[in-house]
Amino acid sequence: MAGEIGAIQNSALEICMYGLIIIFSVIIILALFFSLVSKTRNYIKNGGSKNLSANGEKSKNSIIPAGDSAAIAAAIYLFMDEIHDKENRVVTIKRVSRTYSPWNSKIYGINWIKNR
């Protein structure tokens, strides 16, 4: 009987190891696939050239600096803010009395033991 338990434990360990190997292999293959897809997409998007300017030379910096991005975003925000009407941003909460509903009094029926 002890031999059977050892055999079961060994086969369970083998199944576990094969499962882990398969899972990590699939994760690595998917990571490589997605990185290849993104590189291919960028290559096609750029028309087969990497950071080439209009005259055929490599551009030094094809990324917009953070300060320029912030200035553009601020200009767009101010422009869009002028288009809309000025609205007051005050929230008013009015208390409204509601009519009686049997659902309102269900809470009183829960604690009937404490009331005795």
Number of C-alpha atoms within 10 A of each C-alpha: 6 7 8 9 10 11 12 12 12 12 12 12 12 12 12 12 12 11 12 12 12 12 12 11 12 12 12 11 11 12 12 11 12 11 11 12 12 11 12 13 12 14 13 11 11 12 10 11 13 13 14 15 12 8 7 9 10 13 13 9 8 10 7 8 9 9 9 10 11 11 11 12 12 12 12 11 11 11 11 10 11 9 8 8 7 8 6 6 6 6 6 6 6 6 6 6 6 7 6 8 8 6 7 10 10 10 9 9 9 9 10 9 7 6 7 5
